[in-house]
């Protein structure tokens, strides 16, 4: 089984309920087990002003689904929760992004892993840092480099924000 890390987000409707239901659904996918889910944090929207704040987090799953099937499942879960893609960075009832699929690097139409913007987004870095530091991922050496990268990016962001 492969460990996949998935970003969670919502800023419309019952944000907590949608994220909780999505995590439950992920854990019920065939050949899939939920490993851990971070604390949800409230964040400002990025890219489109004038919309409600987001709840964001990260969940880790162990899955035997190939990455393409996992992505299809994520999109189906979003649709089941009323996700509409009216424009980029639009408000959403649920957002599920495949951040990492084990240590694989994938670059296919519609599927890029690691997620191309994970390093730029504090709403990903903070919960990602939390989940990588907690069991069961804390003891897995395959995540050491990512743990180090996340820590460095969080420190860099903190130092930049203090310099402003």
Secondary structure, 3 states (H helix, E strand, C coil): CEEEEEEEEECCCCHHHHHHHHHHHHHHCCCEEEEEECCCEEECCCCCCCCCCEEEEEEEEEECCCHHHHHHHHHHHHHHCCCCCCCCCCCCCCEEEEEEECCCCEEECCEEECCCCHHHCHHHHHHHHHHHHCCCHHHCHHHHHHHHHHHHHHHHHHHHHHHC
